[in-house]
Amino acid sequence: MTQERTWRKSSYSGGAEDSDCVEVSLSSDALVRDSKNPSGGVLTFSSAAWQNFLESR
């Protein structure tokens, strides 16, 4: 059984419920999905890869 994940919207979305943006779920890895299609595809990143991404911005 898949563990329930908590998702949060990007701070760049302005926080509006109907805004188009990405959502991220952080745990031992980082999952990223399109907020308009939450049941669609999900990108999975290791915690090290996600940290490298954040530091490169």
Backbone as CSV, one residue per row, in Angstrom:
resi,resn,N_x,N_y,N_z,CA_x,CA_y,CA_z,C_x,C_y,C_z
1,MET,0.846,-1.190,0.000,0.000,0.000,0.000,0.887,1.248,0.000
2,THR,0.539,2.218,-0.828,1.303,3.451,-0.944,1.004,4.369,0.231
3,GLN,2.070,4.918,0.820,1.916,5.849,1.933,1.301,7.148,1.440
4,GLU,0.379,7.698,2.225,-0.237,8.992,1.892,0.819,10.083,1.988
5,ARG,0.881,10.945,0.989,1.866,12.023,0.960,1.161,13.360,1.124
6,THR,1.879,14.318,1.701,1.392,15.689,1.817,2.003,16.491,0.678
7,TRP,1.166,17.229,-0.044,1.612,18.026,-1.186,1.461,19.498,-0.859
8,ARG,2.397,20.315,-1.362,2.260,21.765,-1.221,2.593,22.420,-2.553
9,LYS,1.921,23.543,-2.801,2.128,24.264,-4.054,3.383,25.110,-3.989
10,SER,3.936,25.360,-5.147,5.097,26.231,-5.254,4.768,27.613,-4.730
11,SER,5.726,28.223,-4.054,5.522,29.590,-3.569,5.424,30.580,-4.722
12,TYR,5.876,30.198,-5.907,5.792,31.061,-7.084,4.388,31.090,-7.677
13,SER,3.475,30.259,-7.200,2.123,30.217,-7.748,1.247,31.332,-7.201
14,GLY,1.695,32.005,-6.166,0.886,33.041,-5.550,-0.081,32.489,-4.527
15,GLY,-0.122,31.173,-4.372,-0.943,30.551,-3.350,-2.413,30.405,-3.677
16,ALA,-2.853,30.860,-4.838,-4.266,30.748,-5.197,-4.623,29.294,-5.503
17,GLU,-5.813,28.883,-5.089,-6.254,27.504,-5.306,-6.339,27.129,-6.782
18,ASP,-6.745,28.057,-7.633,-6.950,27.740,-9.046,-5.758,28.112,-9.928
19,SER,-4.615,28.429,-9.331,-3.449,28.817,-10.122,-2.756,27.588,-10.703
20,ASP,-2.088,27.771,-11.844,-1.354,26.703,-12.501,0.062,26.668,-11.965
21,CYS,0.457,25.566,-11.411,1.800,25.477,-10.866,2.159,24.023,-10.618
22,VAL,3.272,23.825,-9.993,3.686,22.488,-9.598,3.491,22.334,-8.100
23,GLU,3.368,21.081,-7.687,3.286,20.747,-6.280,4.439,19.809,-5.957
24,VAL,4.914,19.878,-4.721,6.009,19.023,-4.293,5.622,18.321,-2.996
25,SER,6.082,17.078,-2.871,5.903,16.306,-1.645,7.279,15.836,-1.208
26,LEU,7.685,16.264,-0.023,9.020,15.928,0.474,8.918,14.881,1.571
27,SER,9.760,13.878,1.451,9.868,12.821,2.451,11.312,12.350,2.391
28,SER,11.553,11.079,2.185,12.924,10.608,1.977,13.361,10.872,0.543
29,ASP,12.413,11.348,-0.269,12.653,11.743,-1.655,11.816,12.978,-1.938
30,ALA,11.825,13.448,-3.167,11.001,14.584,-3.567,10.166,14.171,-4.768
31,LEU,8.865,14.306,-4.654,7.955,14.037,-5.758,7.417,15.367,-6.261
32,VAL,7.316,15.510,-7.585,6.841,16.749,-8.196,5.735,16.389,-9.184
33,ARG,4.629,17.128,-9.137,3.509,16.877,-10.050,2.879,18.194,-10.485
34,ASP,2.092,18.124,-11.541,1.346,19.262,-12.072,0.080,19.431,-11.241
35,SER,-0.139,20.609,-10.676,-1.306,20.820,-9.822,-2.628,20.711,-10.576
36,LYS,-2.609,20.922,-11.886,-3.831,20.816,-12.686,-4.215,19.366,-12.948
37,ASN,-3.245,18.433,-12.779,-3.484,17.023,-13.070,-2.820,16.161,-11.992
38,PRO,-3.325,16.213,-10.764,-2.670,15.509,-9.665,-2.643,13.992,-9.810
39,SER,-3.517,13.430,-10.623,-3.494,11.980,-10.817,-2.633,11.576,-12.009
40,GLY,-2.008,12.561,-12.648,-1.141,12.292,-13.790,0.244,11.866,-13.351
41,GLY,1.206,12.050,-14.210,2.572,11.632,-13.946,3.223,12.395,-12.799
42,VAL,4.175,11.734,-12.178,4.926,12.304,-11.065,6.409,12.105,-11.338
43,LEU,7.194,13.152,-11.143,8.645,13.044,-11.236,9.187,12.750,-9.848
44,THR,10.133,11.823,-9.758,10.732,11.453,-8.481,12.210,11.812,-8.491
45,PHE,12.646,12.508,-7.439,14.043,12.899,-7.290,14.558,12.399,-5.948
46,SER,15.808,11.976,-5.911,16.419,11.627,-4.629,16.558,12.906,-3.806
47,SER,16.719,12.761,-2.502,16.877,13.957,-1.669,18.140,14.731,-2.053
48,ALA,19.212,14.019,-2.443,20.448,14.697,-2.867,20.230,15.479,-4.160
49,ALA,19.517,14.894,-5.118,19.248,15.587,-6.383,18.365,16.810,-6.150
50,TRP,17.370,16.691,-5.268,16.490,17.819,-4.975,17.276,18.950,-4.307
51,GLN,18.156,18.599,-3.386,18.985,19.603,-2.711,19.885,20.315,-3.717
52,ASN,20.473,19.561,-4.648,21.312,20.174,-5.697,20.495,21.135,-6.554
53,PHE,19.278,20.750,-6.877,18.387,21.616,-7.656,18.122,22.927,-6.907
54,LEU,17.787,22.834,-5.632,17.500,24.037,-4.848,18.721,24.943,-4.721
55,GLU,19.879,24.347,-4.564,21.103,25.149,-4.430,21.544,25.789,-5.727
56,SER,21.099,25.264,-6.853,21.524,25.804,-8.157,20.670,26.979,-8.622
57,ARG,19.579,27.258,-7.922,18.680,28.343,-8.335,19.297,29.672,-8.073
